[in-house]
Amino acid sequence: MRLSISHETTYHYEDPVRASIQYLRLTPHDSERQHVLSWQLDLPRPVRAQVDPFGNILHVLTLDDPHDAIIIGARGQVDIDELREAEHESQSAFPFLRSTRLTEPDEALRLFADQHCHQRRDRSALIDLMHALNQSMVYTPGATDVDTCAAQAFAGRAGVCQDHTHAFLACARSLGIPARYVSGYLYTEDSTHLASHAWAEAWLDDAWYSFDVTNQLARPERHLKLAVGLDYLDACPVRGMRRGGGHEQMHAKVFVAPTPVLSVQQQ
C-alpha cells in the first residue's frame, strides 16, 4: 500500500515568544516494512537532520527571534509492505526492558499481565494482553493528558492511544519482554479516527512485532512508523520548550490517504 501524508501543526501564542526550540521526529526512515518515496518538512528556517539514540531521524528547530506563531509541516509518500508482520534490527532490544515514569508498572498492572499471559511469553499471549487492555481501558479522549502515566490511566479505566500503549509497555516489560513506544500514522476509512497514532512493538523471536491496543490490531498493514522510544516523550512527533508567549493554542491537521500505484507497461 502506498500512503500519502500531509501533517501540519500550528502554534499560536497569546504574547510574543522570545525564543523557542522544537524537537521534531516527523521524518520516517526506510525499513523492512516501509520504503520512503518522498518526504519533506516545511519549517520557518532550514534545519539539518540528525539521528537520535533510538535511531530516529531528528530535526531541532531553534527560533531566537520573537514570534507569535510557528507552523510546522510534513508531507510525503511511503510504500508499506502489508504482508510483513515483523521487522528485524541489528540494535539490541534490551534497553527497551527499562521502565520510565510514564511506563512504570504498579502492582495492578503486574497482576493484570500475569493473569492474561500466565507463563506464556509468545505472540499469542501478547495478543491476548492487547485485547484485554482494550476491554479494560475505554477509548475516551480527554480522560487523560500527556503527563498521565500507565498506572493512572489503567486505574481510571480510560484513555487514548498513548495511554493504551504505555499500559501495554508496562505489562510487557513486567513479563521480561522488551517493548517500545511507536509514533506514526494510521490509515483508516473512518474519517472520525485520528490519523496521527501510537502503538507498541514487542521483541519476540529476534524481531519486533506490532500491537495496536486501541484498534486491536497485531498486523501493521496500514501503519506508517515515524519514531520509537521508551515512551511518548522519546517518540512524539513534536516536542518543544519556549521562553515567554503566555497562553498557547495548538492545532494539528493530519491527512493520510492511499495512493494508486501506477504500473509501467513495457513497449
C-alpha positions in Angstrom: 0.0 0.0 0.0 1.2 3.5 -0.9 0.3 6.2 1.6 0.3 9.9 1.1 0.6 12.0 4.2 0.1 15.7 5.0 0.7 16.9 8.6 0.6 20.5 9.7 0.9 21.7 13.3 0.3 25.3 14.1 1.1 27.0 17.4 -0.3 30.4 18.3 0.8 32.3 21.4 -1.0 35.0 23.4 2.2 37.1 23.7 5.4 37.1 21.6 7.7 34.2 22.4 11.3 35.4 23.0 12.9 32.1 21.9 11.8 28.5 21.3 13.2 25.1 20.5 11.3 22.3 18.9 12.4 18.7 18.7 10.9 17.2 15.5 10.6 13.4 14.9 8.4 13.9 11.8 10.5 12.0 9.2 10.2 8.3 8.6 13.1 6.1 7.5 13.4 3.1 5.3 13.0 -0.3 7.0 12.0 -3.9 6.0 8.3 -2.8 6.2 8.3 0.7 4.7 10.1 2.5 1.9 10.1 6.3 1.8 9.5 7.5 -1.8 9.5 11.2 -0.9 9.4 13.3 2.2 9.9 17.0 3.1 9.5 19.3 6.1 8.1 22.8 5.7 9.8 24.8 8.5 10.3 28.5 9.3 14.1 28.0 8.7 16.4 25.3 7.3 17.3 22.6 9.8 19.8 19.8 9.4 18.8 16.2 10.1 20.5 14.1 12.7 19.9 10.7 14.3 18.9 10.3 18.0 20.0 7.4 20.3 17.0 5.3 19.2 17.8 5.6 15.5 15.0 8.1 14.8 15.5 11.0 12.3 15.6 14.1 14.4 15.4 17.8 13.4 16.0 20.5 16.0 14.2 23.8 15.1 15.6 26.8 17.1 14.0 30.3 16.8 15.9 33.1 18.5 13.8 36.0 17.3 10.5 37.0 18.8 7.5 35.2 17.2 3.8 34.8 18.0 3.2 31.6 15.8 5.0 28.6 14.5 3.8 26.4 11.5 5.5 23.0 11.1 4.6 20.9 8.1 5.5 17.4 6.9 4.4 15.6 3.7 5.4 12.8 1.5 4.7 9.3 0.2 5.7 5.9 1.7 5.2 2.4 0.5 4.0 -0.1 3.1 4.6 -3.8 2.9 1.2 -5.1 4.0 2.4 -8.7 4.2 5.3 -8.3 6.6 4.4 -8.9 10.2 7.7 -8.3 11.9 10.9 -6.2 11.5 14.5 -7.2 12.2 17.1 -4.8 13.5 20.8 -5.1 14.4 20.5 -2.9 17.6 20.0 -4.6 20.9 16.4 -4.8 22.2 17.4 -5.0 25.9 17.3 -1.2 26.5 13.6 -1.4 26.0 13.2 -3.5 29.2 13.7 -0.3 31.1 10.7 1.4 32.7 10.1 5.2 32.8 7.9 7.4 34.8 5.2 7.0 32.2 5.5 3.2 31.9 6.4 2.1 35.4 4.1 -0.9 36.2 2.3 -0.9 39.6 1.0 -4.0 41.3 -2.3 -3.8 39.4 -0.6 -3.8 36.0 1.8 -6.6 37.0 -1.1 -8.7 38.2 -3.1 -8.0 35.1 -0.2 -9.1 32.9 0.3 -12.3 34.9 -3.5 -13.1 34.8 -3.7 -12.8 31.0 -0.3 -14.3 30.0 0.4 -16.7 32.8 3.7 -18.4 31.9 3.4 -17.7 28.2 5.9 -15.3 26.6 4.9 -15.6 23.0 2.9 -13.6 20.4 -0.4 -15.2 21.2 0.0 -14.2 24.9 0.6 -10.6 24.0 -2.3 -10.6 21.6 -4.5 -11.7 24.4 -3.0 -9.0 26.6 -3.7 -6.4 23.9 -7.4 -7.4 23.7 -7.7 -7.5 27.5 -6.3 -4.0 27.8 -8.6 -2.7 25.1 -11.6 -4.0 27.1 -10.3 -2.7 30.4 -9.4 0.8 29.2 -12.2 2.5 27.2 -11.0 4.9 24.5 -12.0 8.2 25.9 -10.5 11.4 24.5 -9.9 14.0 27.3 -9.8 11.5 30.1 -6.0 11.8 30.4 -3.3 14.2 29.3 0.3 13.8 28.1 1.6 13.6 31.7 -0.7 10.7 32.7 1.3 7.6 33.5 0.3 4.0 32.6 -0.8 3.1 36.2 -3.1 6.2 36.5 -4.8 5.6 33.1 -5.2 1.9 33.9 -6.8 2.7 37.3 -9.1 5.2 35.6 -10.1 2.5 33.0 -9.9 5.1 30.2 -7.5 6.8 27.9 -6.3 7.3 24.3 -3.8 5.5 22.1 -0.9 7.0 24.2 -2.3 5.5 27.4 -3.1 2.1 25.8 0.5 1.9 24.5 2.0 2.9 27.9 -0.1 0.3 29.7 0.9 -2.4 27.2 4.6 -1.4 27.6 4.3 -1.6 31.4 2.8 -5.1 31.2 5.2 -6.5 28.6 8.3 -5.2 30.4 7.0 -6.6 33.7 6.9 -10.0 32.0 10.6 -9.6 30.9 9.7 -8.8 27.3 11.4 -5.8 25.6 8.8 -3.4 24.3 8.9 0.1 22.8 6.6 3.0 22.0 5.9 3.8 18.4 4.6 7.1 16.9 3.3 7.4 13.4 0.3 7.4 11.2 -2.6 5.0 10.6 -4.8 4.9 7.5 -8.4 4.1 8.2 -11.6 4.6 6.2 -13.2 6.0 9.3 -12.9 9.8 9.0 -13.6 10.3 12.7 -10.4 8.4 13.6 -7.3 10.4 14.2 -4.7 9.7 11.6 -1.8 10.5 13.9 -1.4 7.5 16.1 0.7 5.5 18.6 1.1 1.8 19.2 3.6 -0.7 20.7 6.2 -3.1 19.4 7.5 -6.1 21.4 10.7 -8.1 20.8 9.8 -11.8 20.2 11.8 -14.4 18.3 14.5 -11.9 17.4 12.1 -9.5 15.7 9.8 -6.6 16.5 6.1 -7.3 16.4 3.4 -4.6 16.5 0.5 -4.4 18.9 -2.1 -1.6 18.4 -4.2 -1.8 21.6 -6.6 1.0 20.5 -7.6 -0.8 17.3 -6.8 -4.4 18.5 -4.5 -4.9 15.5 -1.5 -7.2 15.6 -0.7 -6.7 11.9 0.7 -3.2 10.9 -0.8 -3.3 7.5 -1.8 0.4 7.4 0.7 1.8 10.0 3.5 4.2 9.0 6.2 4.4 11.6 7.8 7.8 12.4 9.8 7.2 15.6 10.3 4.8 18.5 11.4 5.2 22.2 10.9 4.1 25.7 7.7 6.2 26.0 5.8 9.1 24.5 8.4 11.6 25.4 11.1 9.8 23.3 9.0 9.4 20.2 6.3 12.1 20.0 6.4 13.9 16.6 6.8 17.5 18.1 8.1 18.4 21.5 9.4 21.8 22.5 10.3 24.5 25.0 9.9 28.2 24.9 10.6 31.5 26.8 7.5 33.7 27.1 4.4 33.5 24.9 1.7 33.2 27.6 -1.2 31.0 26.7 -0.7 28.6 23.8 -3.1 27.3 21.2 -2.1 24.2 19.1 -4.0 23.0 16.0 -2.9 19.9 14.1 -4.3 18.8 10.7 -3.3 15.3 9.5 -4.4 13.6 6.3 -3.4 10.0 5.4 -4.7 8.5 2.2 -3.9 5.6 -0.1 -2.3 6.5 -3.4 -2.8 4.3 -6.5 0.5 2.7 -7.7 0.7 3.1 -11.4 2.2 0.2 -13.3 4.7 0.9 -16.1 4.0 -1.0 -19.3 6.9 -2.0 -21.4 6.8 -1.1 -25.0 
